[in-house]
Amino acid sequence: MEKKDSAMKKSESGRTQNGDEVTATIQIADGPPMAFNTEEDRDRVEEQMSEWMQKFVDGALPDFEKAMKAPHPATWPDGEKYVRAGIPGALADLLIPKYHPHLTNARISYLWKQELQIRGAGRVRLAKASKCDAKLAFLANSDFVILFNWKAWEKLTAMQRVAIADHELCHCDQDLDSGAWKMRHHDVEEFSEIVGRYGLWKMDLMLFGHQLKQLELDLSGASS
């Protein structure tokens, strides 16, 4: 089980959209993958993550642990711009039938890039989902390509790794009428300071807040 990075700063997430590309960004500090002050801290974090994983995957923890052990480059290969992303692809194989059945027949390529471009305010781009145009779909035999930031991935917890794979799959969508593949953008777009000043002031934020509250209740129930 991967461990939580204590060097990670409080999340200051950002989202950007550009045509057929959608990216996820998060502020993340440089530092070692994990550091605990005490063994008790480590045990507590591992217990919390185990509870989360059991709840999230409905008892399929062994399958997710196996996916986390898919082939993965320990160091970046010299001269390579892209490398096939084994772990995200293995996670996607588990997530698609459970949460994204409309993608069952989608051809999705999962790739590592050593780093993705850093955006403003120190935000690191974790991943980028793109819909292939007709030429690329023909040449690469893919409907979507999802790039993952290999360097940032090394600092993510197991929960965050599953979440970013699931998040990017949410961007891959299909038109119900034509059956054509398309990109789906985020349900919520807002500035943190606006939420701080006015709270959940519009319907999409209210629905988002309801989902967060429900998650808190589910997790508290699982740990009691």
Backbone torsions as a table, in degrees:
resi	resn	phi	psi	omega
1	MET	NA	131.4	178.6
2	GLU	-71.2	153.9	-176.2
3	LYS	-111.1	155.1	-176.5
4	LYS	-73.3	136.5	-179.3
5	ASP	-82.1	111.4	-178.5
6	SER	-71.0	-13.2	178.6
7	ALA	-82.4	-6.7	-177.8
8	MET	-71.8	132.8	178.3
9	LYS	-78.4	163.9	174.1
10	LYS	-55.1	129.5	-172.4
11	SER	-59.8	128.8	172.0
12	GLU	-124.6	81.8	-169.2
13	SER	-77.6	149.5	174.6
14	GLY	-135.4	154.5	-179.4
15	ARG	-134.5	137.1	177.9
16	THR	-131.6	149.5	177.9
17	GLN	-134.2	138.1	-178.5
18	ASN	-150.4	98.7	178.5
19	GLY	62.0	-122.6	-178.9
20	ASP	-95.0	18.6	177.3
21	GLU	-119.3	138.4	175.6
22	VAL	-132.8	134.4	-176.8
23	THR	-122.7	155.7	173.4
24	ALA	-117.7	134.4	-179.8
25	THR	-130.0	154.2	176.7
26	ILE	-153.6	147.7	176.5
27	GLN	-82.2	127.1	-176.2
28	ILE	-141.1	138.1	-176.2
29	ALA	-87.5	149.3	171.2
30	ASP	-72.0	149.2	179.5
31	GLY	155.0	178.9	-179.3
32	PRO	-68.0	156.0	-177.9
33	PRO	-59.9	-29.4	-175.4
34	MET	-158.5	141.7	173.8
35	ALA	-153.2	126.4	178.6
36	PHE	-117.7	147.1	174.9
37	ASN	-74.8	-35.6	-178.9
38	THR	-141.4	162.3	174.2
39	GLU	-62.0	-31.4	179.1
40	GLU	-63.0	-39.8	177.4
41	ASP	-61.3	-44.9	-178.7
42	ARG	-62.7	-45.2	-179.8
43	ASP	-62.6	-38.8	-179.0
44	ARG	-64.5	-45.7	-179.3
45	VAL	-64.9	-43.2	179.7
46	GLU	-63.2	-37.3	178.7
47	GLU	-66.7	-42.2	178.5
48	GLN	-62.4	-42.8	-178.9
49	MET	-68.2	-36.2	178.3
50	SER	-64.8	-41.6	177.8
51	GLU	-62.5	-43.6	179.8
52	TRP	-62.2	-45.4	-176.1
53	MET	-65.8	-41.2	178.7
54	GLN	-62.1	-41.8	179.7
55	LYS	-67.6	-42.7	-173.1
56	PHE	-67.2	-40.9	-172.6
57	VAL	-103.3	9.7	175.7
58	ASP	52.5	50.4	176.0
59	GLY	83.1	3.6	-178.3
60	ALA	-92.9	28.0	-176.7
61	LEU	-55.0	-42.6	179.5
62	PRO	-57.3	-37.4	179.8
63	ASP	-65.9	-39.3	179.8
64	PHE	-71.0	-37.7	176.6
65	GLU	-63.3	-37.6	177.3
66	LYS	-65.5	-41.0	179.0
67	ALA	-61.4	-36.9	-179.9
68	MET	-66.9	-14.8	-179.4
69	LYS	-101.9	12.8	176.8
70	ALA	-62.8	159.9	-179.2
71	PRO	-51.4	132.8	-175.5
72	HIS	-148.6	130.4	-179.9
73	PRO	-71.5	117.4	178.5
74	ALA	-69.1	-31.1	173.7
75	THR	-130.8	155.6	-177.6
76	TRP	-76.2	128.8	-178.8
77	PRO	-65.7	132.8	179.8
78	ASP	-60.2	135.6	173.8
79	GLY	79.2	-2.3	-178.9
80	GLU	-95.0	132.8	176.6
81	LYS	-90.6	-35.2	179.3
82	TYR	-134.1	148.1	176.3
83	VAL	-137.4	142.2	179.4
84	ARG	-61.8	133.1	-175.6
85	ALA	-93.4	97.2	-175.4
86	GLY	-69.3	-46.7	-176.5
87	ILE	-66.4	-50.3	177.1
88	PRO	-58.0	-38.1	178.4
89	GLY	-64.5	-40.6	178.6
90	ALA	-67.0	-38.8	176.5
91	LEU	-64.6	-41.0	179.6
92	ALA	-62.0	-37.2	178.8
93	ASP	-60.8	-28.9	177.3
94	LEU	-85.3	-34.1	-175.9
95	LEU	-77.4	-35.5	-174.3
96	ILE	-60.9	-51.6	-179.1
97	PRO	-65.2	-26.5	-176.8
98	LYS	-84.7	-43.9	-172.2
99	TYR	-119.8	-16.9	-175.2
100	HIS	-133.6	54.7	-175.6
101	PRO	-60.9	-22.2	178.5
102	HIS	-67.4	-13.9	-179.9
103	LEU	-97.2	8.2	-176.4
104	THR	-54.3	-39.7	-178.1
105	ASN	-100.7	6.4	178.6
106	ALA	-75.5	141.6	176.5
107	ARG	-96.1	108.2	-175.3
108	ILE	-119.1	126.7	175.3
109	SER	-100.5	132.1	179.6
110	TYR	-112.4	120.9	-174.4
111	LEU	-129.8	146.0	168.1
112	TRP	-89.8	144.2	162.5
113	LYS	-124.9	140.2	-173.1
114	GLN	-53.9	-44.6	174.5
115	GLU	-146.2	149.5	171.4
116	LEU	-107.3	151.7	-173.7
117	GLN	-54.7	131.0	176.9
118	ILE	-77.3	132.9	178.1
119	ARG	-93.7	-174.6	-176.7
120	GLY	-63.3	163.8	176.2
121	ALA	60.5	27.7	175.7
122	GLY	71.7	17.3	-179.1
123	ARG	-81.0	132.5	178.7
124	VAL	-96.7	129.3	177.9
125	ARG	-77.7	117.1	-176.4
126	LEU	-82.4	-35.3	-175.4
127	ALA	-162.0	162.7	179.6
128	LYS	-146.9	120.2	177.6
129	ALA	-100.5	136.9	-179.5
130	SER	-136.4	144.5	172.0
131	LYS	-91.1	130.9	-178.8
132	CYS	-72.7	137.3	171.8
133	ASP	-74.9	175.7	-172.8
134	ALA	-59.6	-40.3	-178.1
135	LYS	-66.4	-47.1	-179.4
136	LEU	-66.7	-37.7	178.1
137	ALA	-60.0	-37.6	179.3
138	PHE	-71.6	-46.3	-175.7
139	LEU	-72.3	-39.5	-175.2
140	ALA	-98.8	-3.3	-177.9
141	ASN	53.5	45.0	-177.3
142	SER	-137.9	144.8	173.5
143	ASP	-94.8	-33.1	178.1
144	PHE	-135.5	152.2	171.1
145	VAL	-126.3	130.4	176.1
146	ILE	-118.6	118.1	176.5
147	LEU	-93.3	136.9	176.2
148	PHE	-119.3	140.9	-179.7
149	ASN	-78.9	104.9	-175.3
150	TRP	-62.6	-42.4	-177.7
151	LYS	-66.0	-43.9	179.9
152	ALA	-68.8	-34.9	-179.5
153	TRP	-56.0	-35.9	-177.5
154	GLU	-61.7	-20.8	-176.7
155	LYS	-102.8	1.6	-178.1
156	LEU	-89.7	148.4	173.6
157	THR	-75.5	169.5	177.1
158	ALA	-59.0	-42.6	-179.9
159	MET	-61.5	-42.6	-179.6
160	GLN	-67.6	-34.0	178.7
161	ARG	-66.5	-43.4	176.2
162	VAL	-64.0	-42.6	-176.6
163	ALA	-63.0	-42.1	-177.3
164	ILE	-70.6	-35.2	175.6
165	ALA	-64.6	-44.4	178.9
166	ASP	-63.7	-41.6	-179.9
167	HIS	-59.1	-47.5	-177.8
168	GLU	-67.2	-34.6	176.4
169	LEU	-64.7	-31.3	177.4
170	CYS	-62.2	-26.8	179.5
171	HIS	-75.4	-18.9	-177.2
172	CYS	-91.2	114.5	-170.7
173	ASP	-133.5	173.8	-178.4
174	GLN	-137.5	134.8	177.2
175	ASP	-69.1	127.0	-175.5
176	LEU	-67.4	-30.0	-177.3
177	ASP	-83.6	-50.9	-174.6
178	SER	-91.9	-20.8	-175.5
179	GLY	81.0	0.2	-179.3
180	ALA	-72.1	146.4	176.7
181	TRP	-75.2	146.1	179.7
182	LYS	-152.2	169.3	177.2
183	MET	-95.1	141.2	174.9
184	ARG	-109.4	131.9	179.9
185	HIS	-94.6	174.0	-174.1
186	HIS	-65.7	148.1	177.1
187	ASP	-71.5	-29.2	-175.7
188	VAL	-125.6	129.2	173.5
189	GLU	-131.3	112.7	-178.8
190	GLU	-160.9	159.0	175.4
191	PHE	-89.7	140.4	-178.1
192	SER	-60.6	-35.2	-178.4
193	GLU	-69.5	-29.3	177.2
194	ILE	-68.7	-43.0	175.7
195	VAL	-62.5	-38.7	178.1
196	GLY	-62.2	-34.7	-177.9
197	ARG	-85.4	-37.3	-171.3
198	TYR	-119.2	-4.5	-179.5
199	GLY	73.3	-155.1	-178.9
200	LEU	-84.1	82.0	-165.9
201	TRP	-90.6	-6.5	177.8
202	LYS	-138.2	166.1	-167.6
203	MET	-60.0	-43.8	-177.8
204	ASP	-63.3	-35.5	176.5
205	LEU	-68.9	-39.1	178.2
206	MET	-61.2	-43.9	179.0
207	LEU	-64.9	-39.1	178.5
208	PHE	-63.6	-44.4	178.5
209	GLY	-62.6	-37.0	177.6
210	HIS	-62.9	-41.9	179.1
211	GLN	-63.8	-39.9	178.0
212	LEU	-64.3	-42.0	178.7
213	LYS	-63.2	-41.7	179.6
214	GLN	-63.9	-38.2	178.4
215	LEU	-63.6	-42.4	178.0
216	GLU	-59.5	-42.7	179.6
217	LEU	-66.3	-41.6	179.5
218	ASP	-61.8	-45.7	-177.4
219	LEU	-70.1	-37.4	178.6
220	SER	-66.7	-36.0	176.9
221	GLY	-67.5	-35.8	-178.9
222	ALA	-69.8	-29.4	-175.8
223	SER	-92.9	-7.3	-177.8
224	SER	-86.8	NA	NA
